[in-house]
């Protein structure tokens, strides 16, 4: 069986985050290490790195044959803050925002997986052992459409 629409969207998000490299015109290399659903503290050997988590989904059931899911995704990235923690955090936020904005419909092989993506905001924290690791989380909401009670069938794109 094919992947669910949610799985396809999350695969597209993970792939996109992997493109965040200075070689691709970004300010950081957080895309150099991808961690699937990382929930532990960041270690020095894991940074720069990024993880994505699809942590909440609400679904509006329409009277028609469609459901309208709204998928909340946390994109968390970490890097060593060599000089200025705040400046490094802002670079990471800018890179994630730029990457998401390249295609808010998450198009894969000419198929738009989503109707829109909203930026819900971000937060910054720091972890310190031998060096200071700056951790940024950007939250987005991805709205898509599926057939009523069928997470494998896309409708109305």
N, C-alpha and C positions, 0 to 999 in steps of 0.2 A: 504494500500500500504506500502511496505517496505520503510525504510529510504533511502535517496539518499546516494551515495558513500561519498560525502562530510560530511554528517551528521554522517555516520558510522566512518569516520576517526576522526572527532572531538570528538566523544564519546570515541574512543580509546585513543586519546591524554588526555582527561580529566581523564579517568580511570588511565592512567599511571602516571599522575602528582599526583594523590591521593595516590600513593605508596611511595612518597618521605617522609619517616619517619625514624627517627633514629633506630627504631625497625627493619627496613628493610635494615640497613647498610648504610644509608645516614647520612650526617653531620647535617642536619636540619630536622625540622618537618613541612615544608611548605605544605605538602600534607594533613595536618590535617584539613584544612578548604578550601573547594573549592567554588569559587564564579563564577557563570556563567556570562561571558561577563561583568565583573566589569569595570566600567568606572569612578567611583568616587574616590576621595582620600581615601587612606587606613586609617582606624581607629584602635585604639589600640585593640579593641575587635575582629577585623577581622584578626589579625596576631597571629602566622604565618599562611600565607594563599597563595593561588595561584589562578590565573584565566587564561583562554585561550581565544584568540580572533582570528577568521579566518577573516582577514581584507581585503584580496585581492586575486584574482585568475585570472590568465591569462590562455588562452587555445590555444594551437597550433592545428589547424585543419589539419589533414593529408589527403592525397589523398585517403587513404584506408578508411575503415569503422570505424576508431578510432579517438578519440580526446585525446589530451594529456594535461590535466590540471596541473597547477603548483599552489599550494595553499600556500599562505603565512600566517603563524600563529605566533602570539605573545604570548609568555608564560610569564606572569608577576607574580612575587612572592614578598612577603613582609614579613619582620620580624623585631623584635626589635633588634637594634644593641646595646647591653649592654655595650660592652667595645670598640671594634674596628670595626667601620663601614665598612672599606675596607675589613677586614678579613671576616666579615659576608657576605658581598656581594659576595666575591669570593667563599665562601662555597655554597651559593645559586646557583651561576652560575655552579659550578662543579656538584651539585646535579641534576640540570635540564639537563645538558649535559649528565651525566651518565644515567639518566632515558630515555632520547630520544634514546641514543645509545644501549639500551638493545634490541631493535628491530626496526630498521629504516624502516621496511616494514609494521609496524602496523598490525601484524597478529592477527586475532580474530577468534577463533574456526577453526584453520588450514587454514584460508583464508588470504592471503596477500592482504591488502587493497591498498598498495602503492608500487611503484617501488623503490623509494629511498627517503631519507630525507637529506637535506643539512642544516648545521648550518650557518646562515647568519650573526651571530654576536650578541652582547649584549650591553646593556647600564645600567648604575647605577645612581640612584638619591636618595636623602634623603628628608624625610618630618619630620618636628619637631613641636611638641606641648609640651606635657609633657615629652615624651621620643623621641629619634630619631628612626624613622622607615626607614629602608633601603628598597628600591624598585629596583628590578632587572627585566629587560625585556630581554628575549632571543628570537631572531627571527629565525624561521626555515622555510624551504620551502619543502613541501611534493609533490612529483610528483606521479601521478597515471594515470591510463588509463580507458577510458570509451568508450562505443559505441557512434558513432557520434550522437550528439544532444540528447543523452539519459543518464542523470546523475544517473539513477538507475541501469544501466547495465555495469558491469565490463567486460573488454576484455583483453586478452593477458597477464594474470598474470603468 
